[in-house]
Amino acid sequence: MRLSPKLKIRVATGTALLLAIGWSAREISHAREAADQVRSGTFSLKDVKMSDVQDGGKAVGQNGVYVSGDTPGSRNFITGRFVIAPGQSPHAPHRHPEEEVMVIESGQGEILCDGKTTPVGPGSVMYSTPGVLHGINNTGSEPIVFYYVKWESKAEAK
């Protein structure tokens, strides 16, 4: 079957329009995803809003979030600062799908990580893989201050 020149032009034009619409939809989707991602930047403590934290109805400390959201390589990325009152813990030991790093700035405590409890102080670091039971307690007489970073790999989430 031979197509007329007009029909050939219509088929070619229709194909080009469908390709353009598909490409445009893809570009809009990528642009929206990028707009929702965490952006590169420098974040100062003075810009972090610290909020009171309670566990089981009692005050345990304060938490402030620097950055939270998805990044080009991770989901559920969050970094923040936590201040735990003496004798307190922010919550019971727990597990989650994100990897996590905690860096102790000041104070004394203990961290449970993967079945082992370790005394910690300034400069101590905890790293936990996804699904590992972990938690922190303030065992000192002063607040314990730590910074945390959590993220879930987009490659692992698929």
C-alpha positions as CSV (number, residue, x, y, z in Angstrom):
1,M,0.0,0.0,0.0
2,R,1.4,3.4,-1.0
3,L,0.8,6.4,1.1
4,S,-0.1,9.7,-0.5
5,P,2.4,12.6,0.0
6,K,-0.1,14.4,2.2
7,L,-0.6,11.3,4.4
8,K,3.2,10.8,4.7
9,I,3.5,14.4,5.9
10,R,0.7,13.9,8.5
11,V,2.3,10.7,9.8
12,A,5.7,12.4,10.0
13,T,4.2,15.4,11.7
14,G,2.2,13.3,14.2
15,T,5.2,11.2,15.0
16,A,7.3,14.3,15.6
17,L,4.6,15.8,17.9
18,L,4.3,12.6,19.9
19,L,8.1,12.5,20.4
20,A,8.1,16.2,21.4
21,I,5.3,15.7,23.9
22,G,7.1,12.6,25.4
23,W,10.4,14.4,25.6
24,S,8.8,17.5,27.2
25,A,7.0,15.4,29.8
26,R,10.2,13.7,30.7
27,E,12.1,17.0,31.0
28,I,9.3,18.5,33.2
29,S,9.4,15.4,35.4
30,H,13.2,15.6,35.8
31,A,12.9,19.4,36.5
32,R,10.3,18.8,39.3
33,E,12.4,16.0,40.8
34,A,15.5,18.3,40.8
35,A,13.5,21.2,42.3
36,D,12.4,19.0,45.2
37,Q,15.9,17.8,46.0
38,V,18.2,19.1,48.7
39,R,20.4,21.7,47.2
40,S,24.1,22.2,47.9
41,G,24.9,24.8,50.5
42,T,26.4,25.8,53.8
43,F,24.2,25.8,56.8
44,S,24.9,27.6,60.1
45,L,23.8,26.6,63.6
46,K,22.3,30.0,64.1
47,D,19.8,29.2,61.2
48,V,18.7,25.8,62.8
49,K,15.5,26.0,64.7
50,M,15.8,23.7,67.8
51,S,12.6,22.1,69.0
52,D,11.8,20.4,72.3
53,V,11.7,16.6,72.1
54,Q,9.6,14.4,74.3
55,D,9.6,10.6,74.7
56,G,6.8,8.9,76.7
57,G,5.5,12.3,77.7
58,K,8.7,13.6,79.3
59,A,11.2,16.1,78.0
60,V,14.4,14.5,76.8
61,G,16.2,17.2,74.9
62,Q,16.1,19.3,71.7
63,N,16.5,18.5,68.0
64,G,17.3,20.8,65.1
65,V,17.4,19.8,61.4
66,Y,19.8,21.4,59.0
67,V,18.8,19.6,55.8
68,S,16.1,17.1,55.0
69,G,14.9,15.5,51.8
70,D,16.0,13.5,48.7
71,T,19.4,14.1,47.1
72,P,20.6,13.0,43.6
73,G,22.0,9.8,45.2
74,S,19.9,9.2,48.3
75,R,16.4,9.2,49.7
76,N,15.4,10.3,53.1
77,F,18.6,12.3,53.7
78,I,18.6,14.2,56.9
79,T,21.3,15.9,59.0
80,G,20.8,17.6,62.3
81,R,21.9,18.4,65.8
82,F,20.5,16.8,69.0
83,V,21.0,17.9,72.6
84,I,20.1,15.2,75.2
85,A,19.5,16.2,78.8
86,P,21.5,14.4,81.5
87,G,20.2,11.0,82.3
88,Q,18.0,10.9,79.1
89,S,17.7,9.2,75.8
90,P,15.8,10.6,72.8
91,H,14.0,7.2,72.3
92,A,14.4,3.5,72.8
93,P,17.0,1.7,70.6
94,H,15.6,1.4,67.1
95,R,16.2,0.3,63.6
96,H,15.5,2.0,60.3
97,P,16.3,1.5,56.6
98,E,18.7,4.5,56.4
99,E,22.4,4.3,57.2
100,E,23.3,6.7,60.1
101,V,26.4,8.5,61.4
102,M,26.4,10.2,64.8
103,V,29.3,12.5,65.9
104,I,29.6,13.5,69.6
105,E,30.5,17.1,70.1
106,S,30.3,17.3,73.9
107,G,29.1,15.4,76.9
108,Q,29.4,11.8,78.0
109,G,27.2,8.9,77.2
110,E,26.9,5.4,75.8
111,I,25.9,4.2,72.4
112,L,24.4,0.8,71.7
113,C,25.2,-0.3,68.1
114,D,24.8,-3.8,66.7
115,G,24.7,-5.5,70.0
116,K,27.7,-3.6,71.6
117,T,27.4,-0.8,74.1
118,T,30.4,1.7,74.0
119,P,31.1,4.7,76.3
120,V,31.3,7.9,74.1
121,G,32.5,11.4,74.6
122,P,33.7,14.3,72.4
123,G,35.0,13.2,69.1
124,S,33.3,9.7,69.2
125,V,31.6,8.5,66.0
126,M,28.9,5.9,65.5
127,Y,28.1,4.4,62.1
128,S,25.1,2.1,61.7
129,T,24.2,0.1,58.6
130,P,20.5,-0.2,57.5
131,G,18.5,-2.3,59.9
132,V,21.0,-2.3,62.8
133,L,19.7,-1.8,66.3
134,H,21.2,1.4,67.8
135,G,20.5,4.0,70.4
136,I,22.2,6.7,72.6
137,N,22.0,7.5,76.3
138,N,23.3,10.5,78.2
139,T,25.2,9.0,81.2
140,G,26.9,12.3,82.2
141,S,25.8,15.3,84.4
142,E,25.9,17.7,81.4
143,P,23.9,17.7,78.2
144,I,25.3,15.5,75.4
145,V,25.4,17.2,72.0
146,F,25.7,15.1,68.8
147,Y,25.3,15.7,65.1
148,Y,23.7,13.1,62.9
149,V,23.4,12.2,59.2
150,K,21.0,9.6,57.8
151,W,20.4,8.5,54.3
152,E,19.0,5.7,52.2
153,S,20.7,4.8,48.9
154,K,18.4,5.2,45.9
155,A,20.1,2.2,44.4
156,E,19.2,0.1,47.5
157,A,15.6,1.4,47.5
158,K,14.8,0.0,44.1
